[in-house]
Amino acid sequence: MVPWRVQERFVSRLREHFAHAGASPDLVEVHTWPETGAPAEHVGFGRFSNDAKNLQTDFLARHLLGTTD
């Protein structure tokens, strides 16, 4: 498991890298849940697994297929 403060720093640096490369830092999206109900909060997304799947599918459709729905 990665502590949130470490992951938050990684996300920040990734956004900085994107901006420096001329890409939108908004391409880096973060979605969190306070608790998922998953064992040790790292195996899957527990009761939010469907939400996580839908967020991922939406992200991939927007960025790989160019859809906006």
C-alpha positions in Angstrom: 0.0 0.0 0.0 1.2 3.5 -0.8 0.4 6.2 1.9 -1.7 8.9 0.4 0.8 11.7 1.0 3.3 9.7 -1.1 0.8 9.1 -3.8 -0.3 12.8 -3.7 3.3 13.9 -4.3 3.6 11.5 -7.2 0.4 12.8 -8.8 1.7 16.4 -8.3 5.0 15.6 -9.9 3.3 13.8 -12.8 1.1 16.8 -13.4 4.2 19.0 -13.4 5.8 16.7 -15.9 2.8 16.8 -18.2 2.7 20.6 -18.1 6.5 20.8 -18.8 6.0 18.5 -21.8 3.2 20.7 -23.1 0.3 18.4 -22.1 -2.6 19.3 -19.9 -2.0 18.5 -16.2 -5.7 17.8 -16.1 -5.1 14.6 -17.9 -4.1 13.2 -14.5 -7.3 12.4 -12.6 -7.6 11.2 -9.1 -10.6 9.7 -7.5 -10.6 8.5 -3.9 -13.0 7.0 -1.3 -12.5 7.4 2.5 -13.1 3.7 2.9 -13.9 1.0 0.4 -14.6 -2.0 2.7 -11.8 -4.0 0.9 -9.5 -6.0 3.1 -6.7 -3.8 4.3 -8.1 -1.2 1.8 -5.8 -2.3 -1.0 -7.4 -5.3 -2.6 -9.7 -4.0 -5.3 -12.2 -1.3 -4.4 -14.6 -3.2 -2.2 -18.1 -1.9 -2.4 -16.9 0.8 -4.8 -15.5 -1.6 -7.4 -18.3 -0.9 -9.9 -17.7 2.9 -9.4 -14.0 2.5 -10.0 -14.6 0.4 -13.1 -17.0 3.0 -14.5 -14.5 5.8 -13.8 -11.7 3.9 -15.5 -14.0 3.0 -18.5 -15.0 6.6 -18.9 -11.4 7.8 -18.7 -10.2 5.4 -21.3 -13.1 6.1 -23.6 -12.5 9.9 -23.4 -8.7 9.7 -23.9 -8.4 6.7 -26.2 -11.6 6.8 -28.2 -12.3 10.6 -28.0 -15.9 10.1 -26.7 -17.5 12.7 -24.5 -20.6 10.8 -23.2 
